[in-house]
Amino acid sequence: MIKTCTCLLLVVCTLSCKKGLETHPAWDTNILAPLLQSSLSIDDLLTDSLIVTNNDSSISLVFSNPLFDFSLTDQVINIPDTTLTASFSLQNLNLANQSIIYPLSLGQMCQQLGIVGIFIIAANGSTFPIPEIINIATGDNEINATEFFQSADLESGFIDLTLKNELPIVISNMVFQVRNKIDQQILTQDTFVNLLPQQTQVKTIDLSGKHVEGTLIATILDLDSPGGNVLIDTSNSIIITLTAHDLVVNTATAVFPAQNIIEQDQETKYNLSGGAQLDELRIKSGTLLVNLKSTIPQQSHLEFSLPSAIDAFGNTIFVSEDLPAAPAGGTSDLTKTFDLTGYSFNLTGLSGAEYNTYSTHLVVSIDSTGELVTISKEDSVNINYTLQNIVPEYVHGYLGQQILTIEPSQTPFEVFKNVVSGTLGLEQADVTFSIVNGIGVSGQISLHDLTSMNTLTSNTVALTWDLLNAPLNIDPAAYYPFTPSYTTFELNNSNSNFKTLIENFPDQLLYSLDIVINPFGNISNYQDFAYDTSTLSVNLNLSVPLSFIANDLVLQDTFDFSLGSPEEGDPLIKEGTFNIIADNGFPFSASFQLYFYDDQMNFLDSLFTSTNNIAAALLNDACLVSEKSNTMLTFDIDENKMNRLRSSKNVIVRSKFNTTPTPPCTYLKIYNNNLLDIKLTGSFIYYSGF
């Protein structure tokens, strides 16, 4: 009805704006003519609504109004900005295997034998009887290893002490000692017996837990030999070889060989809200910030990777960088930033059986620089991982057990947005409380309150319903093929007062509810899932049969309105009297008015100067239309009014409807064969041009 009135007026005014009459005589002409004839059904009168024809040809209006929805990123899994720290201590700190050879010649030993030694030296190159040697000792002999290390505190390691007898006599007993030069700590003292000429004996000394200096003192504490008549060569020696191997140090000042000093896999576990246990996380957007701090006082090379995270091409996050030597008492730093968009995290850890767990792999190595440097196993590499602005695209696993409490909120309800005043009594109103779950978790929803609010009247009506406050079960969405679950609950005249809520003409709905995720625990066995587009939406679907009682029901709407501006040479209607002849086949009466405004919504004029009414159709005993009513509405438009209408940019159309219940026809139904026949005629002065 609202749009119909506007169309009628447009017909009138369009006739006054025909283009193209540029050069011809102009005159006023009196014309009496029919201008428009049309039949309007309920489809024409209610074009904004979804109209459904029932089996008995009666009409129902169907509306769907969203009440509430939430998404994965907002509610289910929220990964806050998180910084995690992992500390990697030096696992292995090795010194290179080194050998030091120290020959102890016959001439050197003779210096300890007094007069006999002098004779033996004098007999060099000839045969001479060496007497029995008993309990002689050599002096201290320095062994310099400082080109390899200055000092080392050993966690473990060994020295192989090898003695080869190149003397012409048997050594029946020899006690050999090696000690540090400065702190005099004895590293080894061992005894060799019955060492025949050209024979070699080896003793292995465990150095675990010992402090070793770079300058050592080697001493023979006791040497015994039966002697013999032998060819004297004073350069013949006992060859002493010290071979250090498998040296693992706690700290050392040394020339370190090239080696991996850290090689470690580490797991990091997240604690997610609600006890969620995820095995997969795909990231829509977010950043990984990696900051590394090293206390190693030598340049090192770092390789860091997240094998748990791969992008769409199968690439992992990998860093290969040199870290400069840390200053004394300080650290060297390296910071890297990675865009995680499109990365998928496997959260099952190293074992493949964990949850919320990703692994990192770190290798720190040093090269041999040939320089002495002090490194300790207490030196470390600390890594700070910072996940920033993580927005999940997809999660899989167990999403945890959570309760989402929606405090009293409100949402627009626009079904009756055009109702200004009056009352409407509905015979019936059927509502389905529908839940569309696009998240792969089971749930429950409890509606605690639903109140209709009419902000024009300040009137509120609270819902009563058999299932109010009751937990309503929600099925999960299906994974493959992805299919949301649909759950509906009926509200009707017998189990609720929803009809009363509707008759309040609400423009706002107030509600509060709880949603429980996984109320029965991990019944999916880690098969929960959700996408970033996943939502759980709650909707009110309203079906209202057009069987009602209307009492001064006023509808109002605003439209853009423009008749254009006449140009020179255009014909136009100057003024006239117009008639709307209505044959109404609807069981309600109607009156209407059009109000015209400029572009600033300043009032200009109205169409009718007096009240009008289109009478309702006549009904039979079966409450069906038996005869259309005939009504003629007349309105005058003088030249000034016509000019004001041409200046208008907006029109407000207000219609008022009434039914007249006559027993047994209390609630009046609208059918698809109800028609309103409209004819527009006019008697007007038509100006042919300028």
C-alpha positions as CSV (number, residue, x, y, z in Angstrom):
1,M,0.0,0.0,0.0
2,I,2.8,2.4,0.9
3,K,4.7,2.0,-2.4
4,T,1.4,1.9,-4.4
5,C,0.5,5.4,-3.2
6,T,3.9,6.8,-4.3
7,C,3.6,5.2,-7.7
8,L,0.2,6.8,-8.3
9,L,1.6,10.2,-7.6
10,L,4.5,9.6,-9.9
11,V,2.1,8.8,-12.7
12,V,0.4,12.2,-12.2
13,C,3.5,14.1,-12.2
14,T,5.3,12.2,-14.9
15,L,2.6,13.3,-17.3
16,S,3.7,16.8,-16.7
17,C,7.3,16.3,-17.8
18,K,7.3,14.9,-21.4
19,K,10.5,16.1,-23.2
20,G,11.1,17.1,-26.7
21,L,8.4,19.8,-27.4
22,E,10.8,22.6,-28.2
23,T,9.2,24.7,-31.0
24,H,5.5,24.8,-31.1
25,P,2.6,27.0,-29.9
26,A,1.8,26.7,-26.2
27,W,-1.7,26.7,-24.7
28,D,-3.7,25.5,-21.7
29,T,-5.9,22.5,-22.3
30,N,-8.6,21.1,-20.0
31,I,-8.4,17.3,-20.0
32,L,-10.6,14.6,-18.3
33,A,-8.9,11.2,-18.7
34,P,-8.1,7.9,-17.0
35,L,-4.5,7.8,-16.0
36,L,-3.7,4.4,-14.4
37,Q,-5.4,1.1,-13.8
38,S,-3.9,-1.8,-11.8
39,S,-4.7,-4.8,-9.5
40,L,-2.5,-5.3,-6.4
41,S,-2.1,-8.6,-4.5
42,I,-0.4,-9.1,-1.1
43,D,2.8,-9.7,-3.0
44,D,2.7,-6.1,-4.2
45,L,1.8,-4.7,-0.8
46,L,4.4,-6.5,1.2
47,T,7.4,-6.7,-1.1
48,D,10.0,-6.6,1.7
49,S,8.8,-9.8,3.3
50,L,9.0,-13.5,2.5
51,I,5.5,-14.5,1.7
52,V,4.4,-18.1,1.9
53,T,1.1,-19.5,0.6
54,N,-0.4,-22.1,2.8
55,N,-2.4,-25.1,1.7
56,D,-5.7,-23.3,2.1
57,S,-4.3,-20.4,0.0
58,S,-4.0,-18.2,3.1
59,I,-0.8,-16.2,3.5
60,S,2.0,-16.4,6.1
61,L,4.9,-14.1,6.5
62,V,8.2,-15.6,7.3
63,F,11.1,-13.7,8.9
64,S,14.6,-14.7,10.1
65,N,16.4,-12.6,12.6
66,P,19.9,-13.4,13.8
67,L,20.2,-13.3,17.6
68,F,23.8,-14.2,18.3
69,D,26.8,-15.7,16.6
70,F,30.5,-16.2,17.5
71,S,33.5,-17.4,15.6
72,L,36.5,-19.5,16.1
73,T,38.9,-16.5,16.3
74,D,36.7,-14.6,18.7
75,Q,35.7,-17.3,21.2
76,V,36.8,-20.9,20.8
77,I,40.6,-20.8,20.5
78,N,42.3,-17.5,21.4
79,I,46.1,-17.6,21.3
80,P,47.4,-14.6,23.2
81,D,50.7,-12.9,22.5
82,T,53.1,-15.2,24.3
83,T,56.8,-15.1,25.0
84,L,58.5,-18.4,25.9
85,T,62.2,-18.8,26.9
86,A,64.4,-21.8,26.2
87,S,67.9,-22.0,27.5
88,F,70.5,-24.3,25.8
89,S,73.7,-24.9,27.8
90,L,76.8,-26.2,26.1
91,Q,76.4,-29.9,25.9
92,N,79.8,-30.8,24.5
93,L,83.0,-28.8,24.9
94,N,85.9,-30.8,23.7
95,L,89.6,-30.2,23.4
96,A,91.5,-31.8,20.5
97,N,93.4,-35.0,20.9
98,Q,97.0,-34.1,21.5
99,S,100.3,-36.0,21.8
100,I,103.5,-34.8,23.5
101,I,106.7,-36.8,23.1
102,Y,109.5,-36.5,25.7
103,P,112.7,-38.5,25.2
104,L,114.8,-39.2,28.4
105,S,118.3,-40.1,27.0
106,L,120.9,-42.4,28.6
107,G,123.2,-39.4,28.8
108,Q,120.6,-37.5,30.9
109,M,120.2,-40.4,33.3
110,C,124.0,-40.8,33.7
111,Q,124.1,-37.3,35.1
112,Q,122.3,-38.7,38.1
113,L,124.8,-41.6,38.6
114,G,127.8,-39.7,39.8
115,I,131.2,-41.2,39.0
116,V,129.7,-44.2,37.3
117,G,127.7,-42.0,35.0
118,I,130.9,-40.2,34.0
119,F,132.5,-43.5,33.0
120,I,129.5,-44.5,31.0
121,I,129.4,-41.2,29.1
122,A,133.2,-41.6,28.5
123,A,132.5,-45.1,27.0
124,N,130.1,-43.7,24.4
125,G,130.6,-45.8,21.2
126,S,132.2,-48.7,22.9
127,T,131.1,-51.7,25.0
128,F,131.0,-51.0,28.7
129,P,129.6,-52.9,31.7
130,I,126.8,-50.8,33.2
131,P,126.5,-51.7,36.9
132,E,123.2,-52.4,38.6
133,I,121.1,-49.2,38.9
134,I,119.0,-48.9,42.0
135,N,116.6,-46.1,43.0
136,I,117.8,-43.3,40.8
137,A,115.6,-40.3,40.1
138,T,115.6,-37.6,37.5
139,G,115.0,-34.0,38.1
140,D,111.8,-32.1,37.1
141,N,111.3,-31.8,33.4
142,E,108.8,-29.3,31.9
143,I,106.3,-30.5,29.3
144,N,104.9,-27.4,27.5
145,A,101.4,-27.9,26.1
146,T,100.4,-24.1,26.1
147,E,100.2,-24.0,22.4
148,F,97.1,-26.2,22.8
149,F,95.6,-25.0,26.1
150,Q,96.6,-22.9,29.1
151,S,94.3,-24.6,31.6
152,A,91.3,-26.9,31.6
153,D,88.8,-28.1,34.1
154,L,87.9,-31.5,32.8
155,E,84.6,-33.2,33.0
156,S,86.1,-36.3,31.5
157,G,89.1,-37.4,29.5
158,F,92.1,-39.6,29.4
159,I,95.9,-39.6,29.0
160,D,97.6,-42.5,27.6
161,L,101.1,-42.7,29.1
162,T,103.4,-44.7,26.7
163,L,106.9,-45.7,27.6
164,K,109.2,-47.2,24.9
165,N,112.5,-48.6,26.1
166,E,115.2,-47.8,23.5
167,L,118.0,-48.3,26.1
168,P,120.3,-51.3,25.7
169,I,119.4,-52.5,29.2
170,V,116.3,-53.8,30.9
171,I,114.3,-51.4,33.1
172,S,113.1,-53.6,36.0
173,N,111.1,-50.8,37.7
174,M,110.3,-47.2,37.0
175,V,107.9,-44.9,38.9
176,F,106.8,-42.0,36.7
177,Q,104.9,-38.9,37.8
178,V,103.1,-36.0,35.9
179,R,101.9,-33.0,37.8
180,N,100.8,-29.3,37.2
181,K,103.6,-26.8,37.4
182,I,101.7,-24.2,39.3
183,D,99.3,-25.8,41.7
184,Q,101.4,-29.0,41.9
185,Q,98.3,-31.2,41.6
186,I,99.5,-34.7,40.6
187,L,97.7,-35.8,37.5
188,T,99.2,-39.3,37.4
189,Q,101.8,-41.4,39.1
190,D,102.3,-44.9,37.8
191,T,104.8,-47.8,37.9
192,F,106.3,-49.7,34.9
193,V,108.1,-53.0,35.5
194,N,110.3,-55.3,33.4
195,L,110.4,-53.0,30.4
196,L,112.8,-54.9,28.0
197,P,114.9,-53.1,25.3
198,Q,112.7,-52.0,22.4
199,Q,109.5,-52.9,24.3
200,T,106.6,-50.5,24.8
201,Q,104.2,-50.3,27.7
202,V,101.0,-48.1,28.0
203,K,99.1,-46.9,31.0
204,T,95.8,-45.0,30.6
205,I,95.0,-42.4,33.2
206,D,91.5,-41.1,33.9
207,L,91.5,-37.3,34.2
208,S,87.8,-36.9,35.1
209,G,87.2,-34.0,37.4
210,K,90.8,-32.8,37.3
211,H,92.3,-29.4,36.6
212,V,95.1,-29.6,34.0
213,E,97.6,-26.8,33.4
214,G,99.3,-26.0,30.1
215,T,102.7,-26.5,31.6
216,L,103.3,-29.9,33.2
217,I,106.2,-31.4,35.2
218,A,107.3,-34.9,34.4
219,T,109.5,-36.7,36.9
220,I,111.0,-40.2,37.2
221,L,110.8,-40.9,40.9
222,D,112.5,-44.3,40.9
223,L,114.3,-46.2,38.1
224,D,115.9,-49.6,38.6
225,S,117.9,-51.8,36.2
226,P,120.1,-54.9,36.5
227,G,122.6,-53.2,34.1
228,G,124.8,-55.3,31.7
229,N,127.8,-55.3,29.4
230,V,126.4,-53.4,26.4
231,L,127.3,-51.1,23.6
232,I,127.1,-47.5,24.9
233,D,125.1,-44.9,22.9
234,T,124.3,-42.0,25.2
235,S,121.6,-40.8,22.8
236,N,119.5,-44.0,23.4
237,S,116.4,-42.9,25.3
238,I,113.3,-43.9,27.1
239,I,110.6,-42.4,24.8
240,I,107.8,-41.0,27.0
241,T,104.6,-40.2,25.0
242,L,101.7,-38.4,26.6
243,T,98.5,-38.7,24.5
244,A,95.5,-36.8,25.8
245,H,92.2,-37.9,24.2
246,D,88.4,-37.6,24.6
247,L,88.8,-34.4,26.7
248,V,85.5,-32.9,27.6
249,V,85.9,-29.8,29.6
250,N,83.7,-27.8,31.9
251,T,85.8,-24.7,31.3
252,A,89.1,-24.2,29.5
253,T,91.4,-21.6,28.1
254,A,92.5,-23.3,25.0
255,V,92.6,-23.4,21.3
256,F,89.4,-25.2,20.7
257,P,88.9,-27.4,17.6
258,A,85.9,-27.0,15.3
259,Q,83.0,-28.7,16.9
260,N,79.2,-28.6,17.7
261,I,79.0,-27.3,21.2
262,I,75.2,-27.5,21.3
263,E,73.0,-29.9,19.3
264,Q,69.7,-30.2,20.9
265,D,66.0,-30.8,20.2
266,Q,63.6,-29.1,22.6
267,E,59.8,-29.2,23.1
268,T,57.7,-26.3,24.0
269,K,54.2,-26.8,25.4
270,Y,51.3,-24.4,25.3
271,N,48.6,-24.2,28.0
272,L,45.4,-23.3,26.2
273,S,42.2,-22.1,27.7
274,G,39.6,-24.7,28.7
275,G,42.1,-27.5,28.7
276,A,42.2,-27.6,24.9
277,Q,44.6,-30.1,23.4
278,L,45.5,-29.4,19.8
279,D,47.4,-31.6,17.4
280,E,47.3,-29.2,14.5
281,L,47.2,-25.4,14.2
282,R,47.1,-23.6,10.8
283,I,47.8,-19.9,11.1
284,K,45.9,-17.3,9.0
285,S,48.2,-14.4,10.2
286,G,50.7,-13.8,12.9
287,T,54.4,-13.2,13.6
288,L,57.1,-15.2,15.2
289,L,59.9,-13.1,16.8
290,V,63.1,-15.1,17.7
291,N,65.7,-13.4,19.9
292,L,68.9,-15.3,20.6
293,K,71.4,-14.3,23.3
294,S,74.8,-16.0,23.5
295,T,77.5,-15.8,26.2
296,I,80.0,-17.7,24.2
297,P,83.2,-15.6,24.0
298,Q,84.1,-16.8,20.5
299,Q,82.3,-16.3,17.3
300,S,79.9,-19.2,16.8
301,H,77.6,-20.4,14.1
302,L,73.9,-21.0,14.9
303,E,71.4,-23.1,13.0
304,F,67.9,-22.9,14.4
305,S,64.8,-24.5,13.0
306,L,61.2,-25.2,13.8
307,P,60.6,-28.6,12.2
308,S,57.1,-28.6,13.6
309,A,56.1,-25.7,11.4
310,I,55.8,-25.9,7.6
311,D,54.4,-23.6,5.0
312,A,52.3,-24.4,2.0
313,F,55.4,-25.5,0.0
314,G,56.7,-27.8,2.8
315,N,59.4,-25.3,4.0
316,T,60.3,-25.1,7.6
317,I,61.4,-22.0,9.5
318,F,65.2,-22.0,9.5
319,V,67.9,-19.6,10.6
320,S,71.6,-20.0,9.8
321,E,73.6,-17.1,11.2
322,D,77.0,-16.3,12.7
323,L,76.9,-15.0,16.2
324,P,79.7,-12.6,17.2
325,A,81.8,-13.4,20.2
326,A,80.2,-12.2,23.4
327,P,82.1,-9.5,25.3
328,A,83.4,-10.3,28.8
329,G,80.4,-10.6,31.1
330,G,78.0,-9.7,28.3
331,T,76.0,-11.3,25.5
332,S,75.9,-11.2,21.7
333,D,72.4,-10.9,20.3
334,L,70.5,-11.9,17.1
335,T,66.9,-11.2,16.4
336,K,64.8,-12.6,13.5
337,T,61.2,-12.0,12.6
338,F,59.1,-14.5,10.6
339,D,55.7,-14.0,9.0
340,L,53.7,-17.1,10.0
341,T,50.9,-16.6,7.5
342,G,50.0,-20.0,5.9
343,Y,52.2,-22.0,8.3
344,S,50.8,-25.2,9.8
345,F,52.1,-26.3,13.2
346,N,52.2,-30.0,14.1
347,L,51.6,-29.9,17.8
348,T,52.3,-33.6,18.6
349,G,55.9,-33.0,19.7
350,L,58.9,-35.2,19.0
351,S,57.2,-38.4,19.9
352,G,54.1,-37.7,17.7
353,A,51.9,-38.4,20.7
354,E,51.8,-35.1,22.5
355,Y,49.4,-32.2,22.2
356,N,49.9,-28.4,22.2
357,T,53.6,-29.2,21.8
358,Y,56.0,-28.0,19.1
359,S,59.7,-28.8,18.7
360,T,62.8,-26.8,17.9
361,H,66.2,-27.9,16.8
362,L,69.3,-25.9,17.6
363,V,72.9,-26.5,16.5
364,V,75.7,-24.1,17.8
365,S,79.1,-24.7,16.4
366,I,82.5,-23.1,16.7
367,D,85.4,-23.1,14.2
368,S,89.0,-23.6,15.1
369,T,90.5,-20.1,15.1
370,G,94.0,-21.0,16.4
371,E,93.6,-18.6,19.2
372,L,93.4,-19.2,22.9
373,V,89.9,-18.4,24.3
374,T,88.1,-19.2,27.5
375,I,84.9,-21.1,27.1
376,S,82.8,-22.7,29.8
377,K,79.9,-25.2,29.7
378,E,78.2,-22.6,31.8
379,D,78.1,-20.5,28.7
380,S,74.7,-20.8,27.0
381,V,72.4,-19.7,24.2
382,N,69.0,-18.3,25.4
383,I,66.2,-18.1,22.9
384,N,63.0,-16.1,23.4
385,Y,60.1,-17.1,21.1
386,T,57.4,-14.5,20.9
387,L,54.2,-15.3,19.1
388,Q,52.4,-12.1,18.2
389,N,48.9,-11.5,16.8
390,I,48.2,-15.1,16.1
391,V,44.9,-15.6,14.2
392,P,44.2,-19.3,13.6
393,E,42.8,-20.4,10.3
394,Y,42.2,-24.0,11.4
395,V,42.6,-26.0,14.5
396,H,42.2,-29.7,15.2
397,G,42.3,-31.9,18.3
398,Y,40.3,-31.4,21.5
399,L,39.0,-27.9,21.8
400,G,38.6,-28.2,25.5
401,Q,35.6,-27.7,27.8
402,Q,34.6,-24.1,28.0
403,I,31.6,-22.0,29.1
404,L,30.9,-18.9,27.1
405,T,28.6,-16.6,29.1
406,I,26.8,-14.0,27.0
407,E,25.8,-11.3,29.4
408,P,22.6,-9.3,28.8
409,S,22.9,-8.0,25.2
410,Q,20.6,-6.7,22.6
411,T,20.1,-7.0,18.8
412,P,18.0,-5.1,16.4
413,F,14.7,-6.7,15.4
414,E,13.5,-5.1,12.2
415,V,10.4,-7.1,11.4
416,F,8.2,-4.2,12.6
417,K,10.5,-1.3,11.7
418,N,7.7,0.5,9.9
419,V,5.1,0.2,12.6
420,V,4.5,3.6,14.3
421,S,1.5,3.0,16.5
422,G,-1.7,0.9,16.9
423,T,-2.2,-2.7,17.9
424,L,-2.1,-6.0,16.1
425,G,-3.6,-9.1,17.5
426,L,-2.2,-12.3,16.0
427,E,-4.1,-15.5,15.9
428,Q,-0.9,-17.5,15.9
429,A,2.9,-17.0,15.8
430,D,5.2,-19.9,15.3
431,V,8.9,-19.5,16.1
432,T,11.9,-21.8,15.7
433,F,14.9,-21.2,17.8
434,S,17.5,-22.4,15.3
435,I,21.2,-23.1,15.9
436,V,23.6,-23.5,13.0
437,N,26.9,-25.0,14.2
438,G,29.8,-24.7,11.8
439,I,32.3,-25.8,14.4
440,G,33.3,-29.4,14.8
441,V,32.5,-29.6,18.5
442,S,29.4,-30.7,20.4
443,G,27.8,-28.2,22.7
444,Q,24.9,-27.0,24.8
445,I,23.1,-23.7,24.8
446,S,21.0,-22.3,27.6
447,L,18.7,-19.4,26.9
448,H,18.2,-17.5,30.1
449,D,16.3,-14.5,28.9
450,L,14.7,-13.1,25.8
451,T,12.8,-9.9,26.1
452,S,11.1,-7.8,23.3
453,M,11.5,-4.1,23.6
454,N,9.6,-1.4,21.8
455,T,11.7,1.7,22.2
456,L,8.9,3.9,20.9
457,T,6.6,2.9,23.8
458,S,9.3,1.7,26.2
459,N,7.2,-1.4,26.7
460,T,9.0,-4.8,27.3
461,V,7.7,-8.3,27.3
462,A,9.8,-11.2,28.6
463,L,9.6,-14.6,27.1
464,T,8.1,-17.5,29.0
465,W,9.0,-20.9,27.5
466,D,9.1,-24.5,28.7
467,L,12.8,-24.8,27.7
468,L,13.9,-21.5,29.1
469,N,17.2,-22.0,31.2
470,A,17.3,-25.7,30.1
471,P,20.5,-27.0,28.4
472,L,19.8,-27.6,24.7
473,N,22.2,-30.1,23.0
474,I,24.0,-29.0,19.8
475,D,25.5,-31.6,17.4
476,P,29.0,-30.9,15.9
477,A,29.5,-30.0,12.3
478,A,30.6,-32.9,10.0
479,Y,34.3,-32.9,9.0
480,Y,34.2,-34.4,5.5
481,P,32.4,-33.2,3.5
482,F,32.1,-30.2,5.7
483,T,28.5,-29.8,6.8
484,P,27.2,-27.6,9.5
485,S,24.7,-29.1,12.0
486,Y,21.2,-27.7,12.3
487,T,19.3,-27.9,15.6
488,T,15.9,-26.3,16.0
489,F,13.5,-25.9,18.9
490,E,9.8,-24.9,18.5
491,L,8.1,-22.0,20.3
492,N,4.3,-21.8,19.8
493,N,1.2,-20.7,21.5
494,S,1.1,-23.8,23.6
495,N,4.6,-23.7,25.1
496,S,5.4,-20.0,25.1
497,N,4.1,-16.5,25.1
498,F,6.0,-15.6,21.9
499,K,2.9,-14.3,20.3
500,T,2.7,-11.6,23.0
501,L,6.3,-10.7,22.4
502,I,5.5,-10.2,18.7
503,E,2.4,-8.1,19.4
504,N,4.6,-5.7,21.3
505,F,6.1,-4.7,18.0
506,P,9.7,-4.9,19.3
507,D,12.5,-3.1,17.5
508,Q,15.1,-4.6,19.9
509,L,15.5,-8.1,21.4
510,L,17.3,-8.4,24.8
511,Y,18.9,-11.7,25.6
512,S,21.3,-13.6,27.8
513,L,22.6,-17.1,27.2
514,D,25.3,-19.6,28.0
515,I,27.1,-21.8,25.5
516,V,29.1,-24.8,26.7
517,I,31.7,-26.3,24.4
518,N,32.2,-30.0,24.8
519,P,29.9,-30.4,27.8
520,F,30.6,-34.1,27.9
521,G,34.3,-33.9,27.6
522,N,36.5,-35.3,24.9
523,I,33.9,-37.6,23.3
524,S,35.3,-37.0,19.8
525,N,38.6,-38.5,20.8
526,Y,40.6,-35.5,19.6
527,Q,38.6,-35.1,16.4
528,D,37.3,-31.6,17.2
529,F,38.0,-29.0,14.5
530,A,37.2,-25.4,13.6
531,Y,38.0,-23.0,10.7
532,D,38.4,-19.3,11.0
533,T,35.2,-19.0,9.1
534,S,33.4,-21.4,11.4
535,T,30.6,-19.8,13.4
536,L,27.9,-20.9,15.7
537,S,24.8,-18.8,15.0
538,V,21.6,-18.6,16.9
539,N,18.6,-17.3,14.9
540,L,14.9,-16.7,15.5
541,N,12.8,-17.9,12.5
542,L,9.3,-16.4,12.7
543,S,6.3,-17.6,10.8
544,V,3.2,-15.5,11.2
545,P,0.0,-16.5,9.5
546,L,-1.8,-13.3,8.2
547,S,-4.8,-13.9,10.4
548,F,-5.0,-10.9,12.7
549,I,-6.9,-8.1,14.3
550,A,-5.7,-4.6,13.4
551,N,-6.7,-1.6,15.4
552,D,-5.4,1.7,14.0
553,L,-2.2,0.0,12.9
554,V,0.0,2.7,11.5
555,L,2.9,1.9,9.1
556,Q,5.3,4.5,8.0
557,D,8.2,4.6,5.6
558,T,10.5,7.1,4.0
559,F,11.5,7.1,0.3
560,D,13.7,9.2,-2.0
561,F,11.4,11.2,-4.3
562,S,12.3,13.2,-7.3
563,L,10.1,14.5,-10.2
564,G,12.9,16.3,-11.9
565,S,12.9,19.9,-13.0
566,P,11.0,21.0,-16.1
567,E,13.1,22.4,-19.0
568,E,12.1,25.0,-21.5
569,G,9.8,23.5,-24.0
570,D,8.5,20.8,-21.7
571,P,4.7,20.4,-21.3
572,L,3.3,20.0,-17.8
573,I,0.2,19.7,-15.7
574,K,-0.4,23.0,-14.0
575,E,-3.2,21.9,-11.7
576,G,-6.1,19.5,-11.4
577,T,-8.4,17.3,-9.4
578,F,-7.5,13.6,-9.2
579,N,-9.5,10.5,-8.1
580,I,-8.3,7.2,-6.8
581,I,-11.0,4.7,-7.3
582,A,-10.3,1.6,-5.1
583,D,-12.2,-1.7,-5.3
584,N,-10.8,-3.4,-2.1
585,G,-10.8,-7.1,-1.9
586,F,-8.9,-7.2,1.4
587,P,-10.7,-7.7,4.7
588,F,-9.3,-4.5,6.2
589,S,-9.8,-0.8,5.7
590,A,-7.0,1.5,4.9
591,S,-6.2,5.2,4.9
592,F,-3.0,6.9,3.8
593,Q,-1.2,10.2,3.5
594,L,1.9,11.4,1.8
595,Y,4.1,14.1,3.3
596,F,6.7,15.8,1.1
597,Y,10.1,17.2,2.3
598,D,13.1,18.8,0.7
599,D,16.6,17.4,0.9
600,Q,17.1,18.8,4.4
601,M,13.8,17.1,5.5
602,N,12.0,20.5,5.8
603,F,8.3,19.9,5.3
604,L,6.8,21.2,2.1
605,D,3.3,19.8,1.7
606,S,1.0,16.8,2.0
607,L,-1.1,15.1,-0.7
608,F,-4.5,15.0,1.0
609,T,-6.1,17.9,2.7
610,S,-8.6,15.8,4.7
611,T,-8.8,12.3,6.1
612,N,-9.5,9.4,3.7
613,N,-10.5,5.8,4.1
614,I,-10.7,2.8,1.7
615,A,-13.4,0.6,3.1
616,A,-12.8,-3.1,3.9
617,A,-14.3,-5.8,1.7
618,L,-17.5,-7.6,2.7
619,L,-17.2,-11.1,4.3
620,N,-19.4,-14.1,4.3
621,D,-20.2,-16.5,7.1
622,A,-17.0,-18.4,6.3
623,C,-15.0,-15.2,6.9
624,L,-14.0,-15.1,3.2
625,V,-14.4,-12.0,1.0
626,S,-17.7,-12.1,-0.7
627,E,-17.7,-8.7,-2.3
628,K,-15.2,-5.9,-2.9
629,S,-15.8,-2.5,-1.4
630,N,-15.7,0.5,-3.7
631,T,-14.2,3.8,-2.5
632,M,-13.2,6.9,-4.4
633,L,-10.6,9.3,-2.9
634,T,-10.3,12.8,-4.3
635,F,-7.4,15.2,-4.0
636,D,-6.7,18.6,-5.6
637,I,-3.3,19.9,-6.7
638,D,-3.2,23.5,-7.6
639,E,-0.3,25.1,-9.4
640,N,1.6,26.2,-6.2
641,K,1.2,22.7,-4.7
642,M,2.4,21.1,-7.9
643,N,5.6,23.3,-7.8
644,R,6.2,22.3,-4.2
645,L,5.9,18.6,-5.1
646,R,8.4,19.1,-7.9
647,S,10.8,20.6,-5.3
648,S,10.5,17.6,-2.9
649,K,13.3,15.1,-2.5
650,N,11.8,12.8,0.2
651,V,8.3,11.5,0.8
652,I,7.0,9.9,4.0
653,V,4.1,7.6,3.4
654,R,1.9,6.8,6.3
655,S,-0.9,4.2,6.1
656,K,-3.4,3.1,8.8
657,F,-5.2,-0.2,8.8
658,N,-8.2,-1.5,10.7
659,T,-10.2,-4.7,10.8
660,T,-13.7,-4.9,12.1
661,P,-14.1,-8.3,13.8
662,T,-17.6,-9.7,13.4
663,P,-18.3,-13.0,15.0
664,P,-17.4,-15.6,14.0
665,C,-14.8,-13.6,12.0
666,T,-12.6,-12.4,14.9
667,Y,-9.2,-13.0,13.3
668,L,-9.2,-12.1,9.6
669,K,-7.1,-14.1,7.1
670,I,-5.3,-12.8,4.0
671,Y,-5.4,-15.1,1.0
672,N,-3.4,-15.1,-2.2
673,N,-6.6,-14.2,-4.3
674,N,-7.3,-11.0,-2.3
675,L,-6.8,-8.1,-4.7
676,L,-7.0,-4.3,-4.5
677,D,-8.1,-2.8,-7.9
678,I,-6.8,0.8,-8.3
679,K,-7.9,3.3,-11.0
680,L,-6.5,6.8,-11.2
681,T,-8.4,9.4,-13.1
682,G,-8.0,13.1,-13.4
683,S,-9.5,16.4,-14.6
684,F,-6.6,18.8,-15.1
685,I,-5.2,21.7,-17.0
686,Y,-2.4,20.6,-19.3
687,Y,0.0,23.3,-20.4
688,S,1.5,22.3,-23.8
689,G,4.8,24.2,-23.5
690,F,6.6,27.4,-22.9
